[in-house]
Amino acid sequence: MAKKALIVEDDGNIAELLRLYLERDGFEVLQAADGGRGVELARSEAPDIVLLDIMLPVKDGWQVCREIRGFSKSPIVMLTAKGETRDKVAGLEMGADDYITKPFEVKELLARVHAVLRRTGGAPDEDRPRRLEFDKLIINLDSYELVVNGTKVDTPPKEMELLFHLASAPNRVYTRNQLLDEVWGFDYFGDSRTVDVHIKRLREKLEGVSDKWRLKTVWGVGYKFEVGEA
């Protein structure tokens, strides 16, 4: 059964863009253009996830978040042009599960949506490990954190997803096209050089950390996360 997403957003262009991408990603989508209607739909339709703008007519996002939390545990991702730390903290303290600032990349938003669903137990692959550990390396896709030799390393979401995908199947070789399809998704219109660039950036973070694993190029084929060899 398709997951149900509720978009509470008064900007018609943003709402439509989100609707298109979510539907293409397999979601059933509900929409509300004001906070009052958003609360009504959250109560009557019990969505699996809520994408909630802050600057809304009738009721703002803060009030909507508080009201939804009064009757529902559905995960909430706040969407707003406000990027100040205090706004993020306020949203999370009110019960939001994640927070993304406009303008945002839709693919990153979708990745965050799936991460929130996994974290809250609402994703179909929730039994799949989302935290991988190797010698001096932790890849945590629930929190999107990369820890290298005991230190957290700032890593863009797509680099995290690429590394996690490779490390989830140690020693398996992936072609560039496979990685584009499985990590970037069916709606990505880039070319294989995108994979090369991301691998290069990951190597800059990981090179020489351990002799028990490495990101290896398989010439003429693609890449693999190799373990068990020095």
N, C-alpha and C positions, 0 to 999 in steps of 0.2 A: 504494500500500500504506500502511495506517495506521501512524503512528509508535507505538512501544511505550514506555509510561512505567511505571516501577517506583516505587511508593509504599512507603517503609519508615517506618511510623508505628504506634505502639502505642495511640494514642488512637483508638478505633473511630469516634467521631463525626467527627473531623477527616479520618480516612482515607476514610470514606464520602463526605463532602462533596467531597474532592479527586477521588475516583473518578468521581462524578456529573459534575462540571464537565469533567474531562479527557475522559470518554467523549463528552459533548455537543460537545466541541471536536474530536472525530475521532480521539482516541487509543485504542489498545488498552491496557488497564490491568492491571498485575500488582500484587499487594499482599503485604506481609510485615509481621507484627506484632512481630518482634524482629530484632535485628541479624544473628544467625546465618543466619536464613532469607533475609534481605535479600541477604547475600553469595552464598548459594546461587543465588538467582534471578538476580542480576546475572551470575553466571558461566554459568548454563545457558541463560538467555533472551536475553542480550545486548541489554538495553533501549536505546532511543535517548536516554533521559534518566532520571535517578534523582532523586526527591524524598526527601530523607533527614532524618529527625528526629535530634536529638543524644541526648536522654534516652531510651534504649531498653534493654529487657532483653536478656540473653545477651551482646551486644556493643553498646557505645555507638556513636554516630554517628561519632566520631573514628576508632575502630578500623575501622568499616565502610568509611569513606572511604579510609583507608590501604590496606585489603585490596583494594577495588575498583580503586584506582589501580595496584595491582600487576599486574592482568591486563586492564584495560579503560580506554579513553579516553572512555567514555560521559560526557557532561556531568552534573555533580552540583549540585543546588540544595539547600543546607542549610536545614532548617526547625527553628526553636527558639524557646523563650521567652527565651533568654538574648540580651540586646541589647548587652552590653559590647563595646567595640571589640576587646579582646584575643581574644574568642571569634570574632569575624568574621575577624580576621587569621589566627588559628590555622586556621580552616576553609579559608580561601583558600590558605594555605601548604601544607596537606595535599593540595591538588589540587581542592578544590571550585571550581565555576565561578561560583556566585552564592550569596547568603545572604539569607534573608528572615526577619524576626522576627515571631513570633506576638504578638498576633493580627494577621492580615493580611487584606486584601481579596482574594478569590479572583480577581477580574478582574485585579488587579495581578500576582498570582502567575502567571496565564496569560500575561500580557504579558511577564513576565520569562522564563518558560519558552520562549516563541517567540524572544525576543531571544537567549537562550543557544544555542538550536538554530541560529539564523542565524549567530551568532558562531563556533560550532564546526563550521559547514558541514553541519548536519543538517536544515536547513529546505528545503522544496521551492522557496521563492522566494529562495534564497541568491544568485541572480544579480541580484536587484533591489538598486539602490543603497540603502544604509542611512545614508549620510552626504550631506547636501545642503549646498551652499555658495552663499551670495548675498553681496551687498555688506554687510560688517560683520555677517554672520550665518552661523553654522554650526549645523546641526541634525543631531546624531549619535544615531541610534536604536539603534545597537549598544551604546553606552555610556550611553544616556539622558542626554546632555549637551547643553545649549543654551549656545552662546557668542555673546554679543551685544557687538559693538564691542570684541572682544578679552578680554571678561570672562565667566567661566562664571557662569551665572545658575541658581540652584536652581529647578527646574521639576518639578511633579508628573508622574508617568508619563502620565496621561491628557491633560494639556495638551501634552506632547511628542508623543504619538501623533496628536492632532488637528492640531497645526501641521505635523508631517511629512506627514500625509495631504493636507492642503491644498497644501503646498509641492511635493509630488511631482507635482502636475499644475497648474503655474502658469497662472493666468487661467481655469481651469475653475471654473464656479459649481456649488456643492453645496447642495442643500436641507438644512434641518435634519434632516429624516427620513433622508436619505441618510447624513449624518454620524453620526446615532445608530446606524444599522444597520452602517455600515462601520467605525466607530471604536470604538463601545461594544459592538457585537455583538448577536446575535440574542436573548440572554438578558437584555438590559437593559430594565427596565420604567419608565424615567423619561419625561420629556416634553421638548419642544424647548427649554424654558427652560434645560435643562442645557447645551446647546450655547452659548446666549447668555452664560451665566455664564463658561464656559471661554474664549470669545472675549474677553470683557471682561478677564479676568485676563491673557491673552496680550498684549492691547493695552497693558496697563500696563507690561509688560516691553519691548515693541517700539516703542512710539509714538515717532516722531521720530528713530529711529536712522538711517534711510536714506531718500532720495527715489527710490530705484530699485525699491522693493517696498513693499507694505503689505497688511495684512489689511483687506479691503474688504467692507462690507455691501452686498449687492444687494437693495434694498428689495423686499419682497414675495416674495422667492425664497430667499435664503440668504446664503452667504459664499463668497469666493474669496481666494486668495493672488495678488495682482495684481503683475505685474512689467512693466517697460518704460515706465512712466509716472512722471513726477515728481509 
